Amino acid sequence: MDDCIIIGAGPAGLTAAIYLARYHLAIRLFDCGSSRAALIPRTNNHAGFPDGIPGKELLQRMRDQAARFGACREERLVTRIEPKKTGFAVHVEGGEYPARAVLLATGVVNAFMSSGATGYDSKVWESLTHFYDTRAWIPRNVTFINKAALDSLDKPTQEAVLKAAKVAEERGWKLWENKTEWYHDEIKKKGMKVLQPSPELAAGFKKIGEQLTADWLKRSGAEGQAVIDAYKKSL
Ligand SMILES: Cc1cc2nc3c(=O)[nH]c(=O)nc-3n(C[C@H](O)[C@H](O)[C@H](O)COP(=O)(O)OP(=O)(O)OC[C@H]3O[C@@H](n4cnc5c(N)ncnc54)[C@H](O)[C@@H]3O)c2cc1C
């Protein structure tokens, strides 16, 4: 059993790791890799660096220092912490780790893009106050089938598959409508403001979408263009 599992390897978690590991405690350090410090071009207020230091370099130095004492950062997303009779079980995808103590150094989030569903699942109201309903991500259920596989079926089976797919698609869209409203209501109940995006924000997203589509079309060629044309026609 580890003495302490530290969740988050930004400056806070790494500082804790250096101190605790230096005192010969068994430390495990889980991090899912999005320290805000990595975004700092050059920080000028970190003690010991009078000429400043880029955020990425600071993180690397701190990781190296922690590793010298045996606390190595492991790229893992912690999904749950379970209290046990003695200590805790820390759950990551594909495993759980026992620890006498758990130290949370998970930082804060300024903003992020997700569906209402992910916002609800990740308890977005704990970090943020506003949710803009941009519909950038929507949960959908779509039935896919390989065209060659479909063509290889006899006519009655093809018809049965297409009929079932149509029912599934209608059910999927209905579920999406109900679920989207439900998630928005739930995050409202938790105190978040659910708003429509301003014209500027909507125009910004449109521009990003156009750029992403243009980049994709460069790679996908005529076949991609046909997909986009069909999509635009259906709007
Ligand atoms: C553009 C920019 C410039 C900045 N400039 C400065 C500056 O000049 N000076 C200054 O003092 N501060 C600056 N800051 C602020 C500084 O980056 C933060 O104060 C600092 O990074 C906070 O450190 P932290 O360790 O608390 O959190 P973070 O650095 O955010 O680290 C938290 C870590 O926890 C991990 N994590 C979260 N949840 C989980 C989970 N469930 N499982 C596993 N890992 C998880 C994340 O992946 C992340 O790596 C700046 C921030 C930004 C965005």
Ligand as a Chemical Component Dictionary entry (heavy atoms), coordinates in Angstrom:
data_LIG
# 
_chem_comp.id                   LIG 
_chem_comp.type                 NON-POLYMER 
_chem_comp.pdbx_formal_charge   0 
_chem_comp.three_letter_code    LIG 
# 
loop_
_chem_comp_atom.comp_id 
_chem_comp_atom.atom_id 
_chem_comp_atom.alt_atom_id 
_chem_comp_atom.type_symbol 
_chem_comp_atom.charge 
_chem_comp_atom.model_Cartn_x 
_chem_comp_atom.model_Cartn_y 
_chem_comp_atom.model_Cartn_z 
_chem_comp_atom.pdbx_ordinal 
LIG C1  C1  C 0 -1.872 31.023 -19.923 1  
LIG C2  C2  C 0 -1.546 30.913 -18.440 2  
LIG C3  C3  C 0 -0.521 31.657 -17.911 3  
LIG C4  C4  C 0 -0.230 31.593 -16.545 4  
LIG N1  N1  N 0 0.812  32.317 -16.055 5  
LIG C5  C5  C 0 1.142  32.211 -14.744 6  
LIG C6  C6  C 0 2.287  32.897 -14.210 7  
LIG O1  O1  O 0 3.010  33.584 -14.934 8  
LIG N2  N2  N 0 2.560  32.747 -12.894 9  
LIG C7  C7  C 0 1.798  31.972 -12.076 10 
LIG O2  O2  O 0 2.101  31.885 -10.888 11 
LIG N3  N3  N 0 0.738  31.290 -12.537 12 
LIG C8  C8  C 0 0.380  31.391 -13.839 13 
LIG N4  N4  N 0 -0.701 30.700 -14.312 14 
LIG C9  C9  C 0 -1.469 29.875 -13.380 15 
LIG C10 C10 C 0 -0.775 28.523 -13.102 16 
LIG O3  O3  O 0 -0.658 27.815 -14.332 17 
LIG C11 C11 C 0 -1.586 27.711 -12.106 18 
LIG O4  O4  O 0 -1.769 28.477 -10.943 19 
LIG C12 C12 C 0 -0.887 26.408 -11.755 20 
LIG O5  O5  O 0 -0.678 25.618 -12.901 21 
LIG C13 C13 C 0 -1.741 25.648 -10.743 22 
LIG O6  O6  O 0 -1.047 24.466 -10.424 23 
LIG P1  P1  P 0 -1.805 23.194 -9.911  24 
LIG O7  O7  O 0 -0.776 22.132 -9.690  25 
LIG O8  O8  O 0 -2.716 23.570 -8.786  26 
LIG O9  O9  O 0 -2.816 22.780 -11.102 27 
LIG P2  P2  P 0 -2.496 22.382 -12.612 28 
LIG O10 O10 O 0 -1.204 22.935 -13.071 29 
LIG O11 O11 O 0 -3.682 22.685 -13.414 30 
LIG O12 O12 O 0 -2.336 20.793 -12.528 31 
LIG C14 C14 C 0 -3.424 19.958 -12.190 32 
LIG C15 C15 C 0 -3.135 18.585 -12.782 33 
LIG O13 O13 O 0 -4.118 17.673 -12.269 34 
LIG C16 C16 C 0 -4.414 16.762 -13.313 35 
LIG N5  N5  N 0 -5.705 16.150 -13.049 36 
LIG C17 C17 C 0 -6.914 16.758 -12.852 37 
LIG N6  N6  N 0 -7.873 15.841 -12.631 38 
LIG C18 C18 C 0 -7.245 14.623 -12.688 39 
LIG C19 C19 C 0 -7.693 13.291 -12.556 40 
LIG N7  N7  N 0 -8.968 12.997 -12.294 41 
LIG N8  N8  N 0 -6.794 12.278 -12.696 42 
LIG C20 C20 C 0 -5.489 12.535 -12.956 43 
LIG N9  N9  N 0 -5.010 13.802 -13.074 44 
LIG C21 C21 C 0 -5.876 14.814 -12.948 45 
LIG C22 C22 C 0 -4.439 17.633 -14.572 46 
LIG O14 O14 O 0 -4.231 16.837 -15.712 47 
LIG C23 C23 C 0 -3.262 18.567 -14.307 48 
LIG O15 O15 O 0 -2.071 18.059 -14.881 49 
LIG C24 C24 C 0 -1.004 30.745 -15.674 50 
LIG C25 C25 C 0 -2.041 29.974 -16.237 51 
LIG C26 C26 C 0 -2.314 30.045 -17.591 52 
LIG C27 C27 C 0 -3.433 29.198 -18.156 53 
# 
loop_
_chem_comp_bond.comp_id 
_chem_comp_bond.atom_id_1 
_chem_comp_bond.atom_id_2 
_chem_comp_bond.value_order 
_chem_comp_bond.pdbx_ordinal 
LIG C1  C2  SING 1  
LIG C2  C3  SING 2  
LIG C2  C26 DOUB 3  
LIG C3  C4  DOUB 4  
LIG C4  N1  SING 5  
LIG C4  C24 SING 6  
LIG N1  C5  DOUB 7  
LIG C5  C6  SING 8  
LIG C5  C8  SING 9  
LIG C6  O1  DOUB 10 
LIG C6  N2  SING 11 
LIG N2  C7  SING 12 
LIG C7  O2  DOUB 13 
LIG C7  N3  SING 14 
LIG N3  C8  DOUB 15 
LIG C8  N4  SING 16 
LIG N4  C9  SING 17 
LIG N4  C24 SING 18 
LIG C9  C10 SING 19 
LIG C10 O3  SING 20 
LIG C10 C11 SING 21 
LIG C11 O4  SING 22 
LIG C11 C12 SING 23 
LIG C12 O5  SING 24 
LIG C12 C13 SING 25 
LIG C13 O6  SING 26 
LIG O6  P1  SING 27 
LIG P1  O7  DOUB 28 
LIG P1  O8  SING 29 
LIG P1  O9  SING 30 
LIG O9  P2  SING 31 
LIG P2  O10 DOUB 32 
LIG P2  O11 SING 33 
LIG P2  O12 SING 34 
LIG O12 C14 SING 35 
LIG C14 C15 SING 36 
LIG C15 O13 SING 37 
LIG C15 C23 SING 38 
LIG O13 C16 SING 39 
LIG C16 N5  SING 40 
LIG C16 C22 SING 41 
LIG N5  C17 SING 42 
LIG N5  C21 SING 43 
LIG C17 N6  DOUB 44 
LIG N6  C18 SING 45 
LIG C18 C19 SING 46 
LIG C18 C21 DOUB 47 
LIG C19 N7  SING 48 
LIG C19 N8  DOUB 49 
LIG N8  C20 SING 50 
LIG C20 N9  DOUB 51 
LIG N9  C21 SING 52 
LIG C22 O14 SING 53 
LIG C22 C23 SING 54 
LIG C23 O15 SING 55 
LIG C24 C25 DOUB 56 
LIG C25 C26 SING 57 
LIG C26 C27 SING 58 
# 
